[in-house]
Amino acid sequence: MKLIELHILQTFPVSCLNRDDLNSPKTAIFGGVQRARVSSQCWKRAIREHAAENSARFKGERTRLIVEPLRDGLQSAGMSESDALEGARKIAESLATYDKEAFKKSGKEKVKTLYFTSPAEIETLARSFAETKDVKKAIKAVGAEILKDAADIALFGRMVANDPSLNVEGAAMFGHALSTHKADNEIDFFAAVDDLQSEDESGAGMTGTLEFNSATYYRFAALNLTMLEDAAHLGALSPDERRQVVRAFLDATLQAVPGARRNSMNAATLPDRVLGIVRTKGQPLQLVNAFEKALRPKSDLSIGEQSAERLRAEHDRMKTTWALESAEEAWMPEITAAEFLDRLTRHV
């Protein structure tokens, strides 16, 4: 397996990047102490959105609302409005099960599960069905060469329970981001003033609480370059086009920040330190065990500085102990972000 690894240290101030079902920042126990946590799924969505803003290759969308786009595509292919709607429902039933109850309750055309698709796939499904009137043949017309506008499907994968032939194993791998130190959630009490309240009245218009934390996180991501080259993923792209996709993905992974409470606790930062590795064999390896023993504040070093020292020491230890080989190693901020991306993507 040829792969790229990213080992990222990133510090966030007061924030709630990823919430649980109680609206509290997510946590996890690691090394026997509580850590701040951001789930891999949360960061993956932020990365997809960031990449979509900067590359025409990232047009994939997860949605239950595929019926109307299919209907519009069928109409564009020459079918009448009523036939197009009927055909769209048939295709939707095969892809993700048409949700009749949702239509009865709200009048919305939906399927029962999220389906990861792209404009090019919708267009191909519609055109093929309009020509053949056969759902199976329409679905069979969808191949990796069609999904040139949806590199995010190749990177993040999709599972289609109704038709496993449409399954795509994601080439990108992520770990949950964990704080390098013990982290406790704190409570922010807030009060809002009623602007139209008379001057002789006292008290707030409303009060409430929000939970937050602050932390330095270790983040891990890896990309299977060998998988990206095969026909089921981005094999239909030229080497230069694949290189552009990989660069957009790496750049988004470095820069994207989950958008939770962006307006009230804007915590957007950039990574403090990043190690990028290109391997030509082996499996992706995390360096998270550098932080199994939670860091503590020191008067002479910040948590971020201590984290950087631990990361480098763990990397050196792993290389020596296991004789790990790499085709490329690059550290930021020793080099610029542009140089960092150049050095990693030249191996694509």
N, C-alpha and C positions, 0 to 999 in steps of 0.2 A: 504494500500500500504506500503510495506517495501522498504525503499530506503536509498541511500547514497547521501549526499550532500558534495560538495567541494566549499569552499569560499576562493578564491585565491587573494592575493595582489602580484603584480609583476611589477618591475620597469625596464623600457627599456631606454637606452640612444638614441642618434641620430639613427633614424630608420624610415622605411616606411613599416610596417608589412603587411598592407592590403591597396591596392590601389583602387581608384574609376576609372570611365571611362576617367578621365582626368589625370591619373597617380599621383593624389594627395593622401596623406594619408586620409583614411575615417574619418569622424567626425560625431557627433550627438549633438543636443541641449538637455541638461538635467539640470534641476534646473535653467533654464533660461540662461545658458552659454554654450559655445561650448566646447565639450569634444573630445579628441582623441578616436577613436573607432576601434575595430577589430571585424569583423562580426563573428557570430557563425560558419557559413559555412567555413570560412577561417581556423579557429582553428581546426574544426573537421577534415579537410583534413590532417593537420599537425599531429593530434593525430592518425589518421588511419595509416599514413605512419610510424610514430614512433613505433606503436604497431606491425606493420607487420615485422619490423626489429628484433623484440624480441620475437615473438610468432608465431608458426605455425598455430595457430587458426585464424589469421587475414590475409586471402588470398583473400578477396573480392576485386574486381576491377570494377570501373565505366568506361564503354567504349561503343563506337559505333561500335567497331571493333570485333564483336562477330561471324561474319560469318566464317572467316577462322579458328578460333579455333574449331567451330562446324564441319566444313568440315574435319579438321584433325581428330577429334574424330570419325566421321562417317567412315572415311577411316580405322582408327585403329580397328573399329568394324566390318570391312570386306566389306564395300561398295566400289565400283569402284570410281575413282576420279570424273567422271562426275556426277554419281548418288549422291555422297557425297556432291558436291557443290549444286546440285539442292535441296537436302534435307536440307542442312544448310540454304539456302535461305528461304525455307518454314518455318522452325522453327523460323528464324529471323523475318519473316513477322508476325508471331503470337505473338512474344515477344515484339517487338519494331518497327515494320513496316520497311521492307526492303527498302533501299534508292536507287532506280533505277537511279535517276539523278546523284547521287554521283559517281556511277559506270561509267555512260556515260562520265562524265567530267574528272574523274581522274583515272578510272580503279580500284578504291578501293572498296572493299566489306564492306558496312556500313549499319547500321540501322539509323533511323532518330532521335532517342533520346538515351541518355545515359542509359545503362542497367547495373545494379549492379549485378554482378554474381561472380562465383568462379570456380576454376578448377574442383571441385567435381560435381558441378551442370552441367557444360558443358559436363563432362564425362557421367553423368547420362542421360542427354537429348539425347546425341549421341547414347548411348548404347540402350536406350529404343526405339528410332526411328528406328534404324537399325533392331531391332527385330520385331517391329509392323508396321512400315511404316505409322504410324498414329501420327500426330503432337499433337493432344489433349491428347492421351495416354502418349506420351513422356513427356509433360508438367505436367500431373497428377502424373507422377512418381517422381516429385521433391517435397520433403517435408522437414521439418525442420531437420529430421534425416539425410538428405543428406548433409546439409550445416554445417557439423561439422568443416569444414575448413574455415568457413566464419562467425565467431562470429561478425565481423564488420557489417554484414547485420542485425543481430539481434539487435545490439546496435544502429546503425544509421538509420535503416529502409530503405525500398525501396518502390517506387510506380510504378506499372506497369499498365499503362492506358489500354493496349490491353487485359490484363488478370488480373482482380482484385484478382483472387485466389492466385496470387503470391505476393500480397502486404504484407509487413511486417511493423508493427508499431515499430518505434525505441524505445528502452528501455532507451536510454540516452537522456538527455535534457540539453540544453545550453542556456545561455544568451549572448548577445553581450557584449564584454569586453569594459568598459568605463573608461576613466581616472577619478581619484578621484578629479581632479582639472581642472581649465580652461586650455585649450591647444590650442595654435595657431600653424598652419603650418608655417614653415619657408622655405626659398629658398636657395639652395646651388648652387652658380655659379661655374662652372668648366671649365677648359681649358686643351686641350690635345696637346702635342707637336708632330710635325711630325719628327720622328727620321732621315729621309732621306732628310730633308730640308737643303739647303746649308746655310753656316754660314752667308752669307751676306743678307739673308732673315730674316725678323723679323715677329713676330706674331704667333699665335697658329694655329695648324692644324685644330682645331675645337673648338667650345665653346658650352655650353649648360647650362641648369638649371635642378635641381631636387628638389622636395619638400620633407620635412621630419618633424618629430616632436620628442619629447621625453616625456615620461609620466609614471606615476604609475597607473596601471590598476587594477580595481576590476573585477575578472573573476568568473563566476558561472557555475557549472556543477552538474548534478544529475543523478542518475542511479536507475531505477525501478527494484529492485531485484525480486519482485513478478512476474513481467512480464517475466523476464529472465528464471524463472523456468517453465513456461508453455510450452506446446508441440509445439506451433508455433514459439518459440524462441530457447532457449538452453535446453529445457527439455530432449533432447536426450543425453545430457552430464551427467556425474556423478557429484555429489556435489563437489568433489575435482577438476574436470575439470572446472566446472563453477567458482570455487574460483580462479583458475589460470587465467581464462579469465578476471574476475573482477579486479584482481590485475594488470594484464597487461594494462587494460584500465585506471585504476587510475594512474598508474605510467606514462603512456603516456600523460595523461591529465596534470599532474604536470610538465613534462619535455619538451613536444613538443613545438617548436617555429615555427611560419610560416616562410617560406623560402624566402620571397621577399627580393631582394637586399642583399642576404646573403654575397656576395663577396665584395660589395662596402660599405655596412653599417652593418657589422656583429654586431647584437645586442643581440646575444644569452645570456640570463640570466636564472637564476632559481628563483622560487618564493621567496619573502621576508618572507611572513607569510601565513599559510594555516590553515583553520579551517575545519575539517572533522566531519560530523555528520551522525549517523545512526539512522533512525526513523523507528518505527514499524507500524506507522499509520499516516494519514494526507497526505499532499501534499508537494512537494518541495517548499521551500521558499527562495527567494533571500534576501540578506542584502544590496542591492544596495542603498536603501534610506538613508543609513548612509552617503552617499556622495551627496545627493541632494543639500545641500549647499556646493559649491565647496571649497576645501581647499586652503589656501594661505600659501606662504612660511613664516616660523618663524625662528628667529635666533637660537633658542635652539633646535628645532625639525625639522627633515627632513620631506618632504612630505610623504615618506614611513612610518616614525614613527607616524606621525599624522594619517595616514590612518589606521594603526594597532590599535591605540587607538579608533578611530571611529568605526571600525569593531567590536571590543570587546564590546563597549558600546551599539551598536545597537543589537548585539546578546543577551546581558543581558536584554535589555529593552524588546525585543520580547518574551523572555522566561518568564519574570515576568508578562507582560501585558496579554499574551495569554495562560499562563500556558502550554507552549510547553514542551513536553517530548521527551527524546531521549534515545536510548539504549547505545549510545557511543558518546563521544565528544573527539576529539584529536586536539591538536595544534602543529604546527611546527613553529619555530625551537625548541620549548621546548623539543621535542623528535626527534629522527632521522627519516629520510624518511622510513627506513626499519621498524622501530617500528610503525610508523604512518600507513603504509600499513597493517601490521600485525593486528593492533587493529581494523581497518575497515573491513578487509576481513574475520575475524573470525566470523562475523555475516552472511556471505553468506551461 
